[in-house]
């Protein structure tokens, strides 16, 4: 997200479905030179119903 400061902590609560996961994929993060970024959000998933989770947003 624009204006994101390096090292700033963000918290989002998503309730996982009984079967399956949260419905998003990350790339980057620890062990890479890139910050963690949400690269995909599955339609009709818990993540897709959360207005704070955006594709290509810095996680």
N, C-alpha and C positions, 0 to 999 in steps of 0.2 A: 504494500500500500504506500502511496506517496506520503512523504513526510515522516516515514518510519525512521526512528533513530536506531543506530546500531546498539545492540545490547538491551533494547527495550523489551520488557516481558509483556506478552499478551496472553490472556486466558479466555478460553471459550469452552462452554460445557455443552456436549452433544451426547444424547442418550442413544446408545447403540441398539439396533434392532435385535430381536431375539435370535434370529438367524442372519448371519452376514456380519459385515463390518460397519464402519462409520461412513463409507462411501466417498472417500477422497484418497488421493495419492500424493506423496511428497517426493521432491527431488532436492538434492543439496543437503546442507546441514553438516553435522560433526564429521570430520575426516575429509571434508572437501573445502574448496576455496569459495564456495557459494553459500549464502544463507538458505535455510529451508524455505522452499516455495511450494505452494499447493499447485500441482500441475494438472490435476484432473478431479472433477466432481461428478459422481454418477447421478443421473436423473432419478428422482423419487427416493433418494437416500436420506438418512438423517442429516448429513452435511448440506444437502441441497435445500433442506428446509430451515437452515440456520442462516439468518441474514448477515451474520458476522463472518461467515466463511465465504471467501471469494477465490475463484480460480486465478492463478498467477499472483495472489496476494502473498506477502511474506508471512510465513507461519509464525 
